[in-house]
Amino acid sequence: MRIAVIGTGYLGCNTSAGMAEFGFDVIGVEIDEHRLKLLNDGKAPLYEPGLDPLLKKHVDSGRLRFTSDYTEIADWADVHFICAGTPQLEGSEAADLSQVYSVVDMLAPLLTEPTLVVGRSTVPVGTSKAVEERLHRQAPAGSAVEVAWQPEFLREAHGVEDTLHPDRLVFGVQSEAAEARLREVFATPIEEGSPVVVCNLPTAELVKGGANAFLATKISFINALAEMADATGADVTQLAEALGYDNRIGRGALNAGPGYGGGCLPKDLRAFMHRAGELGVEEVITLLREVDDINQHRRARIVDLTHEMLGGQWIGKNVTVLGAAFKAGTDDVRDSPALDVAGRVQLHGANVTVFDPEAMENARKVRPTLRYASTAVEACREAHAVLHLTEWPEFRQLDPAALRDVVTNPVVIDARLNLDAPAWRAAGWTYRAPGRP
């Protein structure tokens, strides 16, 4: 079977490499010439652990290549995966579907044979039917072009693992033939035991939106409890541990911190709310609006705590921010809590210096007015407060005793709650973490 993957952002890169690893001949479509050259050299245009070696392996083998020409894939591929981005629409909470529809408009006039077009992009419920109508209207093959939706559940920093070994596979299909084709595509993980849920198109669309909304709710819930812990002297990490033993709740993602960020969860949650509004489901909007508000409040709470630890003074104070990516294992700074907090602290008048092991280049593009250091130690030099905002292993491995000698004031705010608090205190630091006494 031959597979086309249209769109080579985070999702498309992982999908292309993964399909080649499953044993298929794959062509990825990318219209940006710089990205196209990188991909055909076996290099991803983003940082993701394990992705470059996998791309290189299959580009070198000839099983995987990339093109900007839709005519090369139209009647060549048996399955076309749409992996276009769906960012938040400017000036709205709705999803911007222009990239998805652009793919459809480029591909459809070239489809002269029966084929299966599979959406993997995260879209509002109802989008798949609009895609189908567009394809049938424009494609010479007409209704012989079938649409399915197969949502992805990739976690940044674990994208390769989640592509090759998914924790579940959801097939939104309209025929047994489409289901059989998708089972053939994903035969390897199915044989390894990945469970399969077969459903209709709107259910498949809602699965991804619902999963993200539930995850956001869980993260915001433990952060709301962190506020309770601060008010009572409780320890939110021990609280989460105890709650996590309840198999109805589970420990995964039950971690207090600066809240969720990145290029998916925030905009997907807001798009989910927007679609609920269009459908008149007000209860969903009310619930998820509070979830989003709690998440934003966590960032303000860290800024307030920093102000408190600086003695109520911003001007003339040096603040170090350890972390720029929205989480460890990626260079993605979209809606990053770390950079948002850094920007807020700078706006109050403090001098802010940032270090991140992988996301410095992207951070400079987003926040060019911040200072950037080449190492964590350099970033901490003469600091009055150190903010730990992205949970890179390198930061946990820092020697607090050695770092004590380079700062002006030994104050650390562990917003990720994963530093060794006793070790930092023993080294002479004032250690604070939201939700911990």
Secondary structure, DSSP 8 states (H G I E B T S, - for coil): -EEEEE--SHHHHHHHHHHHHTT-EEEEE---HHHHHHHHTT--SS--TTHHHHHHHHHHHTSEEEES-GGGTTTT-SEEEE-----B-TTSSSB--HHHHHHHHHHGGG--S-EEEEE-S---TTHHHHHHHHHHHH-TTGGGEEEEE------TT-HHHHHHS-S-EEEE-SSHHHHHHHHHHTHHHHHHT--EEEE-HHHHHHHHHHHHHHHHHHHHHHHHHHHHHHHHT--HHHHHHHHHTSTTT-STT---SS---SSSHHHHHHHHHHHHHHHT-HHHHHHHHHHHHHHHHHHHHHHHHHHHHTTT--TT-EEEEE--SSSTT----TT-HHHHHHHHHHHTT-EEEEE-SS-HHHHHHH-TTSEE-SSHHHHHTT-SEEEE-S--HHHHTS-HHHHHTT-SS-EEEETTS-S-HHHHHHTT-EEE-TT--
